[in-house]
Amino acid sequence: MRFGVLGTGHWARTVHAAAIAAHPTAELVGVWGRDAGKAAAVGAEFDVPGTDDLAALLARVDAVAVAVPPDVQVSLAEQAAAAGRHLLLEKPIGLSTADADRVVTAVAAAGVASVVFFTFRFQAATTTWLAQAARTRLAGGAASWLSALAGSPFDSAWRRQHGALWDIGPHALSLLVPALGPVVSVQAGAGAGDTVHLVLQHATPGVASTVTLSHTVAPLATGIEFSVHGDAGRLVLLPDTESAVESLSAAVDELTAAALTGGTHPCDVGFGREVVRVLETASRALASGCRESVPA
């Protein structure tokens, strides 16, 4: 499958482009960016053309891997889908349910395959953890992701504006929702900096989970842990944060399979929309101080 990478930032270069360029059965054809100079520089790193002409790149590829801020991604996804190109998107797929709906509609209208790159979902340890969870009568779960964003390569304008909820919240939901079921309501409280604490009520009566997210903790306080608990005890997942290139390569394989079979992927744009609905509900709960229901 011939891929174009849309984006020129750290993640686009070190993960998306690097993984596709090294992939045994995918081909990196070119790089697009809003800044032609940056696109050319990233393209040169991988010995492919870089351009700010999206239509020209879309004409040469079968699929695109998109690594841009969420509000920019929406329009790019629509244009790529309309051109019949399969989509490997970043999370979240939008910053509102309305924007997520635009992406879902574009994918459905074009009949293209889609995969949203929830990084941990493309790791063997996660697959094992979810399989174990599926064999257990679960009562709840917990997610904690504490990071110090300042000074890191991910310290971008959109992350500072929208905070940990929208940046790493999708990762937590990508694990808790398949393990515990759809979220029907959210309670939320704000902590120091951009720290948020969520209580998620899942569709199964009595099943709830808690989520703590932050990009503004002290460096010595950082760490990530996910768990679910039930009749068989507590199942803990300590995700691998050092294998993003390998995870992206697996996502390329799975997008290719979905494109060839015409099937859907568990992490397609429909699931991406479900994640955005919960995040938007959490944002309302933070503003209102009340428990908010997730709309249908």
N, C-alpha and C positions, 0 to 999 in steps of 0.2 A: 504494500500500500504506500502510495506517495503522499508524504505529509508536508504541509507548510506550518511553520511555527509563527503564531501571531503574538508578538510581544518581544521586548528587548531588555527586560529587567533581569535581576539576579536569578529568579526562579525559571524564567523562560530560557535563559542561557545555560545555567548549570544543571538543570533537571530536564526540561522538555527537549531542548535542542540536543543536549548531550546524550540523552537516552535514545532518541530517535536516530541520531547519527550513528550510534553504536549498535543499533538493533539489527539482528541477522536477516530479518525479512521485510523491514520497513525501510523507506528511503526518505531522507531529508532533502527536499527539493529547494526550499527557500525560506527566507525569514521576512516577515512584514513588521513594520513599526510605524508609529505616527511621526517619528523623526527619521528621515531618510538616512542621515549620517549614522545614527545608532544602528539602524537596521543593516546598513552596509558593513558596519564593524562586526556585528554578531555573525552575519553571514560569512564574512571573511574568516572568522575563527573556525567555521565548520566547512569552509571551501564550497559555499553555495551562495547564490545571489541574495542580496538584501534590498528591500524596496519599500516604498510607502504607497505603492499602487496595489491595492487589495485585489481588484478585479484581475489584474495580470497574474498575480500569484494563484488565485482561485482557479484560473483557467489551466493551471499546470499540475494540480494536485487531486487526490482522491479524498483527502481528509485534512482537517486542521487541528492543531493542538494550540489551545488558546491560554495564554498566561498574561493577562492584563487585569487592571482593577475591575471589580464586578460591574460597575455602571458602564464601563467601556465595552465589556464582554458581550452585553446583551445585543447591541446592534451588530457587532461582528458575527455573533452566532446566527442572527437572522439572515445576514447577507450570505454567509457560508452555506447555511441550510438551503436557502433559495437557489443557490448555485448547484445544489445536489451533492454537497460535500459532507462527509461524516464528521462528527464533532467529538473531540476530546476536550472537555471544558474544565475550568477551575471552579472550586467552590468559594463562596456561594454563587449560584448561577445568576443571581441578581440581588438587589438590595430592597426589594419589595415583592410581594406576591404578584402584583401587576406585571412587573418586569419578568419574573419567572414564568408567568403565563405566556408572555410574548415568545420566550424561548421554546416552551413546550409546544405552542401553536405552530411555530416555524418548523420544528422537527417533524411534527405530525403531518403538516401540509406537504413537506418535501419527501417524507418516507425515508429519511436517513437514519443511520444508527447514531446513538449518543452514549457517552460515558462521562460521568463527572468524577474528577480525580480526587476522591476522598482517600488520601495517601494510604492510611492504615488498612483500608479495605482490600488492598492489593498485596497483602503480605500473608505468608503461610500461617504465621502464628495467630493472626486475626481469624482466618478461616477455621482453624482448629478451635479457637475460643468460642466462636459463634456456634459451631457444631456441638460443642459441649453444652452451651447454654440452651440449645434447642432440645436437648435430652433431659432438661431439668425443669421442674415446676418452680418458676421464678416468682419472687415476691418484690424484687426491686433491684436497684443498682445505684452506682455513684461514678461520677467522673470528676477528676481534678486535673487541671492543666494550668500551672503557674509558670510564667515566663517573665524575663526582663528584656523587653524589646529594644530599649534605647541602645543605639550604637551597633545593633546587629544588621546584617544585610537585608533583613525584612522590615526595617524601620522606615516604612513608606507613608506617604500622606494619607492614603485611604485607610490604612490600619490605624493611624493616629485619630482620624476623624470618627471611625465607626467602632474602634476598640476590639477587645478580645471577644466580645459576644459574637460579632459577625465574622471575625477571622478564624478563631479556633473553635468557636461554638459548633460550626458545621461538622468538625471532626468528632466531637463528642456525640452529636446526634446520629452521625453515620454508624455508630456502634450501639448506642442505647436503643434506637428505634428498631433495628432488626432483631435485637435480643429481647426487648420487652414489649414491643408493639407500638402502634401509633400513639402520639401524644395528643391528649384531648384538652388539657388546660395547663397553664403556667402561672406560678407565683415567682416573683423576682425581688431581689434586694440588692442595693448597690453597696460596694465596699470602697476601700481606698483606691485612688487612681481610677483605672477602668475596670476594677474587679467587680464581677457580678456573681451572685448566688441565685440559682434557679431550683425550684421544686417542680418537677414534671409529673403530672398525673397521666398514666397511660390508659389505653382503652379497656384493658382487663381490670375489673373491679379490684381494688386493694393494691394494685401494682403501681409503685411510684419510684422516682429516681431523683437524685440531687446532682447538680452540676455547679462547680466553681471554676471560674475562668478569670485569668488576669494576664496582662502584658506588662504590669507595673509593679511586680514584687521585687524584693531585694534579690540580687544574684544568688545568694546562698539559699534562698527559699524556693528555687525553681524545681520543677519536677512534673511528671505526667503519670497518672494512674487511672485505669478504668476497671470497674468490677461490677459483677452482678451476684446476687445471692438468692438461694432458694433451698429446696429440700436436700440437695446434694452438697450443700455448703456454699462457700464463697469462691467464685471464679475470678481471678485477677489477670488483667492484661497489661503488661508493661510494653507499650508499642516501641517499635524500632524507628528512631528518628534519623538514623544515619544511612538509610538505604532508599532514599527517595528516587534515585535513578533507576534502581532495580524495580521499584514499585511502578514507576511510570512505564517502564518496559513491559511489565505485566499488563498494565492498562491498555497499551497499544495492542497486545495480543488479544485482549478481550474485546476491544472495539472492532478489530479486524474480524474476529469470529462472529460478532453480532451483525456486521455488515454483510458477511458472506452468507449467513443463514437467514437473515431477515428477522432475527429474534430481538428481544429486548434484554437489557442488562439490569441487574438489581440496582445498580447505581446510575441509572439513566436520568434524563432530565425530569422525568416524572417524580422520581425520588428526590432529585435536587429541589423541585418545587415544594415537596413536603417539608424538607429541611428549612426552606425559606419561610414557609408559613409559621413554623414554630419560632424561628428567630424573630419574625415580625411581631408575633404574639408576645414574646418575651420583652421586646422593646416597649410594647404598650403596657405590659405589667410593671415595668420599671417606672414608666411615667405616671401611671395611675396609682401605684401602690396597692392594687387589688389583684385578686386572682382573675385571669383572663382566659376565656375559652378560645381554643384554636378553631377558626372557621372551617367549614367543609370545603 
